């Protein structure tokens, strides 16, 4: 599972899986590290059932933090770096 690990034993595997997805987005698809981290977080939120966008009378309301300056990419670096 790509959300938070359920036990301490799974932390290493959890980091490896998320890091692998993050690295593939950067290396194979050309995303920057911050964007790749945001993509992973966004997809996980949607898979959990959270709406990405909500339609209101005034237009669209994003249900997601659109400020990538949070630096989410740092948590996906390989453990050996």
Order of alpha helices (4+ residues) and beta strands (2+ residues): alpha-alpha-beta-beta
